[in-house]
Each structure stands twice: as C-alpha cells, then as structure tokens.
C-alpha cells in the first residue's frame, strides 16, 4: 500500500507531529494548499491545523 498522493492525518505536538493515518501531504487550514510532509514547518498545536507558510499561520491567528 502506497501513501503517494494520499492525505495524511496528523496529531500536532510542540515541535513535532505524530502520524495517525499515513499519507504524503496535509492541507493548509487557510489556503487549502497541499503541503508535503517533508516541507511541513508551521502548525498549531491548539487548533490542530497545518499552515503552508508563516503568513498563513498569522492569518489563522487573526493578525
């Protein structure tokens, strides 16, 4: 079974994340842009959301 092209489900932790369902990407909560897991750098532990960029993270914070 391959995870290529599949959406992953993650549990976001401070400084890391745990894979709940294997895949190769997640979606940005703000832009809905796919984010390859290897490129995932921004997320919210509190909201359990991933972000494609620092700007998207700030938009989610309402700033």
N, C-alpha and C positions, 0 to 999 in steps of 0.2 A: 504494500500500500504506500503510495507516494503522497507527500504533503504539498507538492508543487502546485501552485495556483489555488490552494485552499486557504480559507480564512482561519487563523489561529484564535483560540480563546486563551487569554492570559489572566493571571491574578497579579496585579501590580503591587510591588513591595518597595520600601525605601531602598533605592539604589539597584534594584534587580526586579525580575519578574519570574513567575512560575508558569509553565505551560500546562494548561488544563486540557486543551484539545489541540493536537498538532496541526500545523499549517505553516505557510511560509510568509504570511503577512497579517497585519491588522489594519483597520481603517481608522483614519484620523477622525476624532469626535467632532471636529469643527469643519474640516474641508471635505470629509469622506474620501480623501485620497488614500490609496493603498500605501502602506509603509512596510517594506521588507523587514523582517525581524532583525536582520543583521544591521539595519540602519536605525532602529528604534532607539531614540535618545530622550524623548520627552513624554512624560505621563503623569497622571495624578493618582496618587495612592487613595486619597479621599474619595474622588469621583470614579475611580477605576476606569479611566479613559486614557487613550493614547493620542498623541499630537504629532503632526508631521514636522513642526518647526517650533522654535521658541515663540514666534509671533502667534501661531495658532494656540499655544499654551496660554499666552497673555490674553488673547481674545476669549478663551474659555473662562478665564478668571474675571472677565468683565472690565479689563483695563485698557 
